[in-house]
């Protein structure tokens, strides 16, 4: 990195390089390295924390420990994605090109793991965390980067460069944490290994499906009927007399919820009605499982968003708890706009999975529609990943959004459970030049960024950057 300065760690085990205007600080012995951007009033300050322990185990077990620690130690820690990471890439070939994998990414000469997650920071807001994991000279190195969800894309390049600049100043002296027992993952397969991913990737791949299920809950809200939500919007600026309440169960519901007081909307009711009627930014996710359609609708005004959600991926597909008395009720929440992308991705069930590429990518006309409707024959020439995807329960969901000057074209995904999410669209058949239905693997980390990008596009009236 140009203009970068190398700093040694608290215990002189590691060092890293920080570019300007990042600055290094020494905090305490358990934090080997710490870097931060200059603080800005009213904004979460991006920072990077590097911890290190002597370690004699595998990268896979190290990653299991790290993921379990994130969930256990952080407030509302939710794992978004786990993937491979190239701490060092293969050297260029004779023609100067970098060897790449099937996704076009540089092959790893020294492989690590990357774990993406969200959690609630001490300041009270949900923030974005990405940890880079690597085993160096007998040391387990965890590079934890944290920033606001809205600014992750601005600092991604810095975070990645700093993580790759971490080096060991000397090898571990044998004081190692063994690779045993408590490193085993929660839930998942009996062996803790994703067998299909292991064969497809050619490397042992951990099973993180437990965290996908655990991260699909959108949080506590107020349970409201659709009729009550609609009536609340109609009552903005209205005053009701006593006789208006007689025998109207919807008004009774609003009064019992504290939304209606003395014939008028309460303070919180007025805020919610204003969002319903006047929100300049609106996000809608529509899901379908079997014959049932379900929605998450968000109405953003100022720095808040009103969310009205029916059952998403977790309750619909995994039978996770919803309202025990009436499953048709909406979960209604008023949340910071900064947390809406995370809420939406959880509703859709975008969680950690080894997103394997399927073959064939291009499908015959009508195949997807037939599969959407229920069972359908496996595509000809399907690889093992496609066979597993095709036979999973499918939660089909779509993103739509609009602002005062911008409207986003709908984007459609299939959530295929343990195999993650696949984008649905059209691709040109290189043989015929005709567009064909296609499905391609899309990491949950990308989906979270895409949802945030969509929101920023409609709020600020710009084009989407992650199409």
C-alpha positions as CSV (number, residue, x, y, z in Angstrom):
1,X,0.0,0.0,0.0
2,X,1.3,3.4,-1.0
3,X,2.0,5.8,2.0
4,X,1.3,2.9,4.4
5,X,3.2,2.6,7.6
6,X,4.0,-0.8,9.2
7,X,3.2,-1.2,12.9
8,X,4.2,-4.0,15.3
9,X,1.7,-5.6,17.7
10,X,1.3,-5.3,21.5
11,X,3.2,-8.6,22.1
12,X,5.5,-8.3,19.0
13,X,3.9,-11.4,17.4
14,X,2.4,-9.7,14.3
15,X,2.7,-6.5,12.3
16,X,0.5,-4.8,9.8
17,X,0.4,-1.8,7.4
18,X,-2.0,1.1,7.8
19,X,-2.5,3.6,5.0
20,X,-3.3,7.3,5.8
21,X,-5.5,8.5,7.5
22,X,-5.7,5.2,9.5
23,X,-3.9,5.3,12.9
24,X,-2.6,2.5,15.1
25,X,-3.2,2.3,18.9
26,X,-2.1,-0.1,21.6
27,X,-5.1,-1.2,23.7
28,X,-4.4,-4.3,25.8
29,X,-2.4,-7.5,25.6
30,X,-5.3,-9.6,24.1
31,X,-5.5,-7.2,21.2
32,X,-2.4,-7.6,19.2
33,X,-3.1,-4.9,16.7
34,X,-5.7,-2.1,16.5
35,X,-6.3,0.5,13.8
36,X,-9.0,3.1,13.4
37,X,-10.1,5.9,11.1
38,X,-10.4,9.4,12.4
39,X,-13.8,9.8,14.2
40,X,-16.6,11.8,12.6
41,X,-19.4,13.2,14.6
42,X,-22.6,11.2,14.3
43,X,-21.0,8.3,12.4
44,X,-19.7,4.9,13.5
45,X,-15.9,4.9,13.3
46,X,-14.5,2.1,11.2
47,X,-11.9,0.0,13.0
48,X,-9.8,-3.1,12.7
49,X,-8.9,-5.5,15.6
50,X,-6.3,-8.3,15.2
51,X,-6.1,-11.1,17.8
52,X,-3.7,-14.0,17.8
53,X,-3.2,-17.3,19.6
54,X,-0.8,-20.1,19.2
55,X,-2.6,-22.9,17.4
56,X,-1.9,-26.4,16.1
57,X,-5.3,-27.2,14.5
58,X,-6.8,-26.9,11.1
59,X,-8.2,-23.8,9.4
60,X,-11.7,-25.4,9.4
61,X,-11.7,-25.8,13.2
62,X,-10.3,-22.3,13.7
63,X,-13.2,-21.0,11.6
64,X,-15.8,-23.0,13.6
65,X,-14.4,-21.5,16.8
66,X,-14.5,-18.0,15.4
67,X,-18.1,-18.3,14.1
68,X,-19.3,-19.8,17.4
69,X,-17.4,-17.0,19.3
70,X,-19.1,-14.2,17.2
71,X,-22.5,-15.6,17.9
72,X,-21.8,-16.2,21.6
73,X,-19.9,-13.0,22.5
74,X,-21.6,-10.2,20.5
75,X,-25.0,-8.7,21.1
76,X,-27.5,-10.0,18.5
77,X,-24.6,-11.5,16.6
78,X,-25.9,-12.9,13.3
79,X,-23.7,-14.8,10.8
80,X,-24.4,-13.6,7.2
81,X,-21.8,-15.7,5.3
82,X,-18.7,-17.8,5.5
83,X,-16.4,-18.3,2.5
84,X,-12.9,-19.0,1.4
85,X,-10.4,-16.2,1.4
86,X,-7.1,-15.9,-0.4
87,X,-4.6,-14.5,2.1
88,X,-2.0,-15.0,-0.6
89,X,-2.9,-15.7,-4.3
90,X,-1.1,-17.9,-6.8
91,X,1.7,-16.2,-8.7
92,X,1.1,-15.1,-12.3
93,X,1.6,-17.6,-15.0
94,X,4.0,-17.3,-17.9
95,X,1.8,-14.9,-19.7
96,X,1.4,-12.7,-16.7
97,X,-2.2,-13.8,-15.9
98,X,-3.4,-14.8,-12.4
99,X,-4.7,-18.4,-12.2
100,X,-8.4,-18.2,-11.3
101,X,-11.1,-20.6,-10.0
102,X,-14.4,-21.4,-11.6
103,X,-15.8,-18.0,-10.4
104,X,-13.0,-16.1,-11.9
105,X,-11.4,-15.3,-8.5
106,X,-7.6,-15.6,-8.0
107,X,-6.6,-19.0,-6.7
108,X,-5.3,-19.1,-3.2
109,X,-1.7,-19.9,-2.5
110,X,-2.3,-19.5,1.2
111,X,-6.0,-20.1,2.0
112,X,-8.0,-18.4,4.8
113,X,-11.6,-17.9,5.7
114,X,-13.8,-14.8,5.7
115,X,-16.8,-14.5,8.0
116,X,-19.4,-11.8,7.5
117,X,-21.9,-10.9,10.3
118,X,-23.9,-8.2,11.9
119,X,-24.3,-7.3,15.5
120,X,-25.5,-4.5,17.8
121,X,-22.7,-2.3,18.8
122,X,-22.5,-0.7,22.3
123,X,-23.8,2.6,20.8
124,X,-27.1,0.8,20.1
125,X,-27.0,0.5,16.3
126,X,-26.6,-2.6,14.1
127,X,-23.2,-2.6,12.4
128,X,-21.3,-4.7,9.8
129,X,-18.5,-7.0,10.8
130,X,-16.2,-9.0,8.5
131,X,-13.5,-11.2,10.0
132,X,-10.5,-12.5,8.0
133,X,-9.0,-15.7,9.4
134,X,-5.7,-17.3,8.6
135,X,-3.2,-19.6,10.2
136,X,0.4,-18.2,10.0
137,X,3.5,-20.0,11.4
138,X,1.6,-21.8,14.1
139,X,-0.6,-18.7,14.9
140,X,-4.4,-18.4,14.5
141,X,-4.9,-14.9,13.3
142,X,-8.3,-13.2,13.4
143,X,-8.6,-9.8,11.7
144,X,-11.9,-8.3,12.7
145,X,-13.2,-5.3,10.7
146,X,-16.2,-3.2,11.8
147,X,-18.1,-0.4,10.2
148,X,-21.6,0.9,9.6
149,X,-23.7,-1.2,7.2
150,X,-24.0,1.8,4.9
151,X,-20.3,2.4,4.6
152,X,-18.9,-1.2,4.3
153,X,-18.4,-0.7,0.5
154,X,-16.4,2.5,1.1
155,X,-13.8,0.8,3.3
156,X,-13.7,-2.7,1.8
157,X,-10.6,-2.1,-0.2
158,X,-8.7,-0.7,2.9
159,X,-9.9,-3.6,5.1
160,X,-8.8,-6.2,2.7
161,X,-5.4,-4.7,2.0
162,X,-4.7,-4.3,5.8
163,X,-5.8,-7.9,6.4
164,X,-3.4,-9.1,3.7
165,X,-0.6,-7.0,5.1
166,X,-0.7,-8.9,8.5
167,X,2.6,-10.9,8.9
168,X,4.0,-13.0,11.7
169,X,7.2,-11.6,13.2
170,X,8.2,-15.1,14.5
171,X,6.8,-18.6,14.6
172,X,4.8,-19.9,17.6
173,X,6.8,-21.6,20.3
174,X,4.5,-24.6,20.6
175,X,2.0,-23.2,23.1
176,X,-1.0,-24.2,21.0
177,X,-4.7,-24.5,21.4
178,X,-5.6,-28.1,20.4
179,X,-8.1,-28.8,17.6
180,X,-10.6,-30.7,19.6
181,X,-14.1,-30.9,21.1
182,X,-15.3,-27.4,21.6
183,X,-14.4,-26.5,18.1
184,X,-17.3,-28.6,16.8
185,X,-20.1,-26.5,15.2
186,X,-23.6,-26.2,16.6
187,X,-26.2,-28.3,14.7
188,X,-25.5,-29.2,11.0
189,X,-24.5,-32.6,9.9
190,X,-23.2,-35.3,12.3
191,X,-19.6,-34.9,11.0
192,X,-19.8,-31.1,10.8
193,X,-18.8,-31.3,7.2
194,X,-20.8,-30.3,4.1
195,X,-20.1,-33.4,1.9
196,X,-21.4,-31.9,-1.3
197,X,-19.5,-28.7,-0.9
198,X,-16.3,-30.7,0.0
199,X,-16.5,-32.7,-3.2
200,X,-17.3,-29.6,-5.4
201,X,-14.6,-27.4,-3.9
202,X,-12.0,-30.1,-3.6
203,X,-11.3,-29.0,0.0
204,X,-12.9,-29.9,3.4
205,X,-15.9,-27.5,3.8
206,X,-17.7,-27.0,7.1
207,X,-21.4,-27.2,7.5
208,X,-22.9,-23.9,8.8
209,X,-26.5,-24.6,8.0
210,X,-27.4,-24.2,11.7
211,X,-26.5,-20.5,11.5
212,X,-28.6,-20.0,8.4
213,X,-31.7,-21.1,10.3
214,X,-30.8,-19.2,13.5
215,X,-30.3,-16.0,11.7
216,X,-33.6,-15.8,9.9
217,X,-35.7,-14.3,12.7
218,X,-36.4,-10.6,12.1
219,X,-36.9,-9.6,15.8
220,X,-39.7,-8.8,18.1
221,X,-42.5,-6.5,16.9
222,X,-46.1,-5.6,17.4
223,X,-48.6,-8.2,16.0
224,X,-51.2,-6.5,13.8
225,X,-53.8,-7.6,11.4
226,X,-53.7,-6.4,7.8
227,X,-57.0,-4.6,8.3
228,X,-55.6,-2.8,11.3
229,X,-52.6,-1.6,9.4
230,X,-54.8,-0.3,6.6
231,X,-57.2,1.4,9.0
232,X,-54.3,3.1,10.8
233,X,-53.3,4.8,7.5
234,X,-56.8,5.9,7.0
235,X,-57.0,7.5,10.4
236,X,-54.2,10.0,10.0
237,X,-55.4,13.4,11.1
238,X,-58.8,12.0,12.0
239,X,-60.8,12.3,15.2
240,X,-63.4,9.6,16.0
241,X,-66.4,10.0,18.2
242,X,-67.6,7.5,20.8
243,X,-70.2,6.0,18.5
244,X,-67.5,5.1,16.0
245,X,-66.1,2.4,18.3
246,X,-69.3,0.3,18.7
247,X,-68.8,-3.2,17.4
248,X,-65.8,-2.4,15.2
249,X,-63.2,-5.1,15.9
250,X,-60.5,-3.3,13.9
251,X,-60.8,-0.1,16.0
252,X,-60.8,-2.2,19.1
253,X,-57.6,-3.9,18.0
254,X,-55.9,-0.5,17.4
255,X,-57.1,0.7,20.8
256,X,-55.8,-2.4,22.6
257,X,-52.4,-2.0,20.9
258,X,-52.2,1.6,22.1
259,X,-52.2,2.9,18.6
260,X,-55.5,4.7,19.1
261,X,-56.2,6.8,22.2
262,X,-59.2,8.9,22.9
263,X,-60.4,8.8,19.3
264,X,-57.1,9.9,17.9
265,X,-54.0,8.1,16.8
266,X,-51.5,8.0,19.6
267,X,-48.0,9.5,19.1
268,X,-46.6,6.2,17.8
269,X,-49.7,5.6,15.8
270,X,-49.3,9.0,14.1
271,X,-45.7,8.2,13.3
272,X,-46.7,4.9,11.7
273,X,-49.6,6.3,9.8
274,X,-47.3,9.1,8.4
275,X,-44.9,6.5,7.2
276,X,-47.6,4.4,5.5
277,X,-49.1,7.4,3.7
278,X,-46.1,9.7,3.0
279,X,-42.9,7.6,2.9
280,X,-40.9,8.7,-0.1
281,X,-39.0,5.4,-0.1
282,X,-40.6,2.0,-0.2
283,X,-39.2,-1.5,-0.2
284,X,-41.1,-4.7,-0.9
285,X,-40.0,-8.3,-0.7
286,X,-42.5,-10.8,-2.0
287,X,-41.9,-14.5,-1.2
288,X,-43.6,-17.7,-2.2
289,X,-43.5,-21.1,-0.7
290,X,-45.7,-23.9,-2.1
291,X,-49.0,-22.2,-2.8
292,X,-48.6,-19.4,-0.2
293,X,-47.5,-15.8,-1.0
294,X,-46.0,-13.7,1.7
295,X,-44.6,-10.1,1.9
296,X,-42.3,-7.8,3.8
297,X,-43.1,-4.1,3.2
298,X,-41.0,-1.2,4.4
299,X,-41.9,2.5,4.4
300,X,-38.9,4.7,5.0
301,X,-39.2,8.3,6.0
302,X,-36.3,10.3,7.4
303,X,-34.0,8.0,9.2
304,X,-36.7,5.5,10.3
305,X,-38.5,2.7,8.5
306,X,-41.9,1.1,9.3
307,X,-41.7,-2.6,8.5
308,X,-44.8,-4.8,8.2
309,X,-43.9,-8.4,7.6
310,X,-45.7,-11.6,7.1
311,X,-44.0,-14.9,7.7
312,X,-40.6,-15.1,5.9
313,X,-38.2,-17.9,5.1
314,X,-37.8,-19.1,8.7
315,X,-41.4,-19.5,9.7
316,X,-42.6,-20.6,6.2
317,X,-40.0,-23.2,5.3
318,X,-38.3,-24.1,8.6
319,X,-41.5,-23.9,10.8
320,X,-39.9,-21.4,13.1
321,X,-42.3,-19.8,15.6
322,X,-44.5,-17.0,14.5
323,X,-47.6,-15.6,16.4
324,X,-49.0,-18.7,18.2
325,X,-52.6,-17.4,18.2
326,X,-52.9,-16.2,14.6
327,X,-50.2,-16.9,12.0
328,X,-51.8,-14.5,9.6
329,X,-50.8,-11.4,11.7
330,X,-48.1,-9.0,10.6
331,X,-45.0,-8.4,12.6
332,X,-44.8,-4.6,12.6
333,X,-41.7,-2.7,13.7
334,X,-40.4,0.8,13.6
335,X,-36.6,0.5,13.1
336,X,-33.7,2.8,12.1
337,X,-33.4,3.0,8.3
338,X,-29.8,1.8,8.8
339,X,-31.0,-1.6,9.9
340,X,-33.5,-2.2,7.1
341,X,-31.2,-4.1,4.7
342,X,-30.2,-6.5,7.5
343,X,-33.9,-7.0,8.5
344,X,-34.8,-7.8,4.9
345,X,-32.0,-10.2,4.3
346,X,-32.9,-12.1,7.5
347,X,-36.6,-12.3,6.3
348,X,-35.4,-13.8,3.0
349,X,-33.2,-16.4,4.9
350,X,-29.9,-15.2,3.4
351,X,-27.4,-16.9,5.6
352,X,-24.2,-18.8,5.5
353,X,-23.9,-21.5,2.8
354,X,-21.3,-22.8,0.4
355,X,-22.9,-21.3,-2.7
356,X,-21.9,-23.9,-5.3
357,X,-22.2,-23.3,-9.0
358,X,-24.8,-25.4,-10.7
359,X,-24.7,-27.0,-14.1
360,X,-26.4,-26.4,-16.4
361,X,-26.7,-22.7,-15.7
362,X,-29.0,-22.2,-18.7
363,X,-32.3,-24.0,-18.5
364,X,-35.0,-25.0,-21.0
365,X,-37.9,-22.6,-21.4
366,X,-40.6,-23.6,-18.9
367,X,-38.4,-25.6,-16.6
368,X,-38.2,-23.0,-13.9
369,X,-41.9,-22.2,-14.1
370,X,-42.6,-26.0,-13.7
371,X,-40.2,-26.2,-10.7
372,X,-41.8,-23.0,-9.2
373,X,-45.1,-24.7,-9.3
374,X,-43.9,-27.8,-7.5
375,X,-41.9,-30.9,-8.6
376,X,-40.2,-31.0,-12.0
377,X,-37.8,-33.3,-13.7
378,X,-34.1,-32.7,-13.0
379,X,-32.4,-30.7,-15.8
380,X,-30.4,-32.9,-18.3
381,X,-26.7,-33.1,-17.4
382,X,-27.3,-31.7,-13.9
383,X,-24.2,-31.8,-11.6
384,X,-24.4,-32.8,-8.0
385,X,-24.9,-29.2,-6.8
386,X,-27.8,-28.7,-9.2
387,X,-29.3,-32.0,-8.1
388,X,-29.2,-30.9,-4.4
389,X,-30.5,-27.4,-5.3
390,X,-33.4,-28.8,-7.4
391,X,-34.5,-31.1,-4.6
392,X,-34.5,-28.6,-1.8
393,X,-37.7,-26.8,-0.7
394,X,-37.7,-23.5,-2.7
395,X,-38.5,-20.2,-1.2
396,X,-38.9,-17.9,-4.2
397,X,-38.5,-14.2,-3.3
398,X,-38.3,-10.9,-5.2
399,X,-36.9,-7.4,-4.4
400,X,-38.8,-4.3,-5.5
401,X,-38.1,-0.7,-4.4
402,X,-39.1,2.8,-5.4
403,X,-38.2,6.3,-4.3
404,X,-39.3,9.8,-5.3
405,X,-37.2,9.7,-8.5
406,X,-36.0,6.1,-8.8
407,X,-37.7,2.8,-9.3
408,X,-35.7,-0.5,-9.2
409,X,-36.4,-3.3,-11.6
410,X,-37.5,-6.4,-9.7
411,X,-34.8,-9.0,-8.9
412,X,-35.8,-12.6,-8.2
413,X,-34.0,-15.2,-6.1
414,X,-34.5,-18.8,-5.0
415,X,-33.5,-19.7,-1.5
416,X,-32.4,-23.3,-1.8
417,X,-31.8,-24.0,1.9
418,X,-28.4,-25.5,2.7
419,X,-27.1,-24.5,-0.8
420,X,-28.0,-20.8,-0.3
421,X,-29.6,-18.4,-2.7
422,X,-29.6,-18.4,-6.5
423,X,-30.4,-15.4,-8.7
424,X,-33.0,-16.1,-11.4
425,X,-32.9,-14.2,-14.7
426,X,-32.1,-14.5,-18.4
427,X,-28.8,-15.1,-20.0
428,X,-27.9,-15.2,-23.7
429,X,-27.2,-18.7,-25.0
430,X,-23.8,-18.3,-26.7
431,X,-24.8,-21.0,-29.2
432,X,-28.0,-19.5,-30.4
433,X,-27.9,-15.9,-29.3
434,X,-31.3,-16.3,-27.7
435,X,-32.0,-15.4,-24.0
436,X,-32.6,-18.4,-21.9
437,X,-33.8,-18.8,-18.2
438,X,-30.8,-19.1,-15.9
439,X,-29.9,-19.5,-12.2
440,X,-26.6,-18.6,-10.7
441,X,-25.1,-18.8,-7.2
442,X,-25.2,-15.6,-5.2
443,X,-23.4,-15.3,-1.8
444,X,-25.5,-14.0,1.1
445,X,-22.8,-11.3,1.7
446,X,-23.6,-10.0,-1.8
447,X,-27.3,-10.1,-1.2
448,X,-26.9,-8.0,2.0
449,X,-24.8,-5.5,0.1
450,X,-27.3,-5.5,-2.8
451,X,-30.2,-4.8,-0.5
452,X,-28.3,-1.9,1.0
453,X,-27.3,-0.6,-2.5
454,X,-31.0,-0.8,-3.6
455,X,-32.1,1.2,-0.6
456,X,-29.4,3.9,-1.1
457,X,-30.3,4.1,-4.8
458,X,-34.0,4.9,-4.1
459,X,-33.2,7.2,-1.1
460,X,-30.6,9.2,-3.0
461,X,-32.1,8.9,-6.5
462,X,-29.2,7.2,-8.2
463,X,-28.7,4.0,-10.2
464,X,-28.0,0.7,-8.5
465,X,-24.4,-0.3,-8.5
466,X,-24.9,-4.0,-7.7
467,X,-27.3,-5.2,-10.4
